[in-house]
């Protein structure tokens, strides 16, 4: 083989690995959190004024993660080379210009291409796609030189298994809490610590004062603005970013109390109780329902049971929602739960837990555990302490995550290895 042929072969192998592995990883981490990817799609729809397409965001997210994961797997397995390389090239021909527009217009800071697992800037996303586009085009042109790992008869079984694995994995993470949590509210995280950033590493800002004199405007800084010169008239001020620094992982966590005002018969927003909740020395239950109108009520009785348990034990129990105060009153009038209602930003609540409703257990600002509504723990008649019940998660989150990863690798690769063994036996 000539040196040119060897170079082409090497580039083909590298392209197959880089493009295939990137598609596989990108699809997997988005399938970990399909609701998070749905919210990201909705962010783009808001910025482009296409909010009427919101109902299509979830189906589009599921289709995208299954397609991305499967294309990556097909490339690495070398099956259906013609259609796989065509679809991969079309995928990159569509998304490369799109990510260029995103980098230029910056409608959303984080493109969401790797979910919350690995966040890169919009420009980094575009340059990444340039490399993937080049690799995808080479694979398309030289697809006949891709070595398949399965025969044509067994390729259909491998492809069907890959599609089913990606879909079922995404659906599991949709209807239950994600197996892997990359967000700052994951189990074991300390919320106050996630809200802090070293001032020396934070953004460097400069305040600019605009004053006018004799019909001419001039800009000043805090060091030289004419605060004691009456001949200058203040016009405006702005804050410029001098140097971009680190941002805290949690920026908008704030909880306000809601209460019923008997004087006018209305529910009102009270003061902020964020610090009180985060500094509470005992266990604190947060029932999180970003929308009471859209909330599933199948397991509401189990929340009531936990509310009664918390009250008997002297633990605070709050229902945190972004629903308007008047709707909260109507909902409580209908259900008579006796919950203590609080209010927080909808995006924050969706980030805290991917379930509507869900439950989070805190202690001194630490996330001890959390559940979706279908997996709430049963307390039973013995009324045990949290340490004696299923409320406190004793396993290390990192160990649990590693265990889940090994299980997923086992469930994906063992069937493929079995199919490969059957393929060789038949041949």
ZIMO-V520744 format. One record per backbone hydrogen bond with DSSP energy under -1.0 kcal/mol. CO is the residue of the C=O (numbers start at 1). NH is the residue of the N-H. E is the energy in kcal/mol with one decimal. If there is no record, write none. Layout:
{{CO;NH;E} {CO;NH;E}}
//
This chain:
{{2;6;-2.4} {3;7;-2.1} {4;8;-2.4} {5;9;-2.4} {6;10;-2.5} {7;11;-2.7} {8;12;-2.4} {9;13;-2.4} {10;14;-2.7} {11;15;-2.6} {12;16;-2.4} {13;17;-2.2} {14;18;-3.2} {15;19;-2.6} {16;20;-1.6} {17;21;-2.6} {18;22;-2.1} {19;23;-2.4} {20;24;-2.5} {21;25;-2.8} {22;26;-2.8} {23;27;-2.6} {24;28;-2.1} {25;29;-2.6} {26;30;-1.5} {27;31;-2.0} {28;32;-1.5} {33;37;-1.8} {34;38;-2.0} {35;39;-2.5} {36;40;-1.7} {37;41;-2.2} {38;42;-2.3} {39;43;-1.8} {40;44;-1.7} {41;45;-2.1} {42;46;-2.3} {43;47;-2.1} {44;48;-1.9} {45;50;-3.0} {46;49;-1.0} {50;53;-2.1} {51;54;-1.8} {53;56;-1.8} {54;57;-1.9} {56;60;-2.3} {57;61;-2.3} {58;62;-2.4} {59;63;-2.5} {60;64;-2.4} {61;65;-2.4} {62;66;-2.2} {63;67;-2.4} {64;68;-2.8} {65;69;-2.3} {66;70;-2.3} {67;71;-2.6} {68;72;-1.9} {69;73;-2.2} {70;74;-3.1} {71;75;-2.3} {72;76;-2.0} {73;77;-2.4} {74;78;-1.6} {74;79;-1.4} {77;149;-3.0} {80;84;-2.9} {81;85;-2.3} {82;86;-1.9} {83;87;-2.6} {84;88;-2.4} {85;89;-2.3} {86;90;-2.6} {87;91;-2.5} {88;92;-2.2} {89;93;-2.6} {90;94;-1.7} {91;95;-2.3} {92;96;-2.3} {94;98;-1.2} {95;99;-2.8} {96;100;-1.5} {97;101;-2.1} {98;102;-2.2} {99;103;-2.3} {100;104;-2.1} {101;105;-3.3} {102;106;-2.4} {112;115;-1.4} {114;117;-1.1} {114;118;-1.1} {121;125;-2.1} {122;126;-1.9} {123;127;-2.4} {124;128;-2.3} {125;129;-2.2} {126;130;-1.8} {127;131;-1.7} {128;132;-2.2} {129;133;-2.7} {130;134;-2.1} {131;135;-2.3} {132;136;-2.8} {133;137;-2.4} {134;138;-1.9} {135;139;-2.3} {136;140;-2.0} {137;141;-2.3} {138;142;-2.4} {142;145;-1.9} {143;146;-1.7} {151;155;-1.6} {154;158;-2.0} {155;159;-2.6} {156;160;-2.5} {157;161;-2.3} {158;162;-2.1} {159;163;-2.4} {160;164;-2.4} {161;165;-2.7} {162;166;-2.3} {163;167;-2.3} {164;168;-2.9} {165;169;-2.4} {166;170;-2.1} {167;171;-2.5} {168;172;-2.4} {169;173;-1.9} {170;174;-1.1} {171;175;-2.4} {172;176;-1.6} {183;186;-1.4} {186;189;-2.2} {189;367;-2.9} {190;194;-1.7} {191;195;-1.0} {193;196;-1.0} {194;250;-2.2} {198;201;-2.2} {201;246;-3.4} {204;242;-2.7} {204;243;-1.6} {206;240;-3.2} {208;238;-2.3} {209;220;-2.9} {210;235;-3.1} {210;236;-1.6} {211;218;-3.0} {212;233;-2.7} {213;216;-1.7} {216;213;-2.6} {218;211;-2.5} {220;209;-2.9} {221;225;-1.2} {225;227;-2.2} {226;229;-1.1} {229;232;-1.6} {233;212;-2.7} {236;210;-3.3} {238;208;-3.4} {240;206;-2.6} {243;204;-2.9} {255;273;-3.0} {256;343;-3.3} {257;270;-3.8} {259;268;-3.3} {261;265;-1.6} {261;266;-1.1} {266;261;-3.3} {268;259;-2.3} {271;257;-2.5} {273;277;-2.0} {274;278;-2.5} {275;279;-1.9} {280;364;-2.1} {284;362;-2.9} {285;318;-2.8} {286;360;-2.4} {287;320;-3.0} {288;358;-2.0} {290;322;-1.1} {297;300;-1.2} {299;303;-1.3} {300;304;-2.2} {301;305;-2.1} {302;306;-2.1} {303;307;-2.4} {304;308;-2.3} {305;309;-2.0} {306;310;-2.7} {307;311;-2.1} {308;312;-2.2} {309;313;-1.9} {310;315;-2.9} {316;285;-2.8} {318;287;-3.2} {319;342;-2.7} {320;289;-2.6} {321;344;-1.7} {324;328;-2.0} {325;329;-1.9} {326;330;-1.6} {327;331;-2.5} {328;332;-2.6} {329;333;-2.1} {330;334;-1.5} {331;335;-2.1} {332;336;-2.9} {340;319;-2.6} {341;258;-2.1} {342;321;-2.0} {343;256;-2.8} {345;349;-2.0} {346;350;-2.4} {347;351;-1.6} {348;352;-2.2} {349;353;-1.8} {353;355;-1.1} {356;296;-1.9} {357;373;-1.1} {358;288;-2.7} {359;371;-2.5} {360;286;-2.9} {361;368;-2.7} {361;369;-1.3} {362;284;-3.0} {363;366;-1.9} {365;191;-2.8} {366;363;-1.6} {367;188;-3.1} {369;361;-3.1} {371;359;-2.6} {372;375;-1.5} {385;388;-1.0} {386;392;-1.1} {396;400;-2.5} {397;401;-2.6} {398;402;-2.3} {399;403;-2.3} {400;404;-2.6} {401;405;-2.3} {402;406;-2.4} {403;407;-2.2} {404;408;-2.4} {405;409;-2.6} {406;410;-2.4} {407;411;-2.8} {408;412;-1.7} {409;413;-2.8} {410;414;-1.9} {413;417;-2.8} {414;418;-2.3} {415;419;-2.4} {416;420;-2.3} {417;421;-2.3} {418;422;-2.5} {419;423;-2.4} {420;424;-2.3} {421;425;-2.1} {422;426;-2.3} {423;427;-1.8}}
//
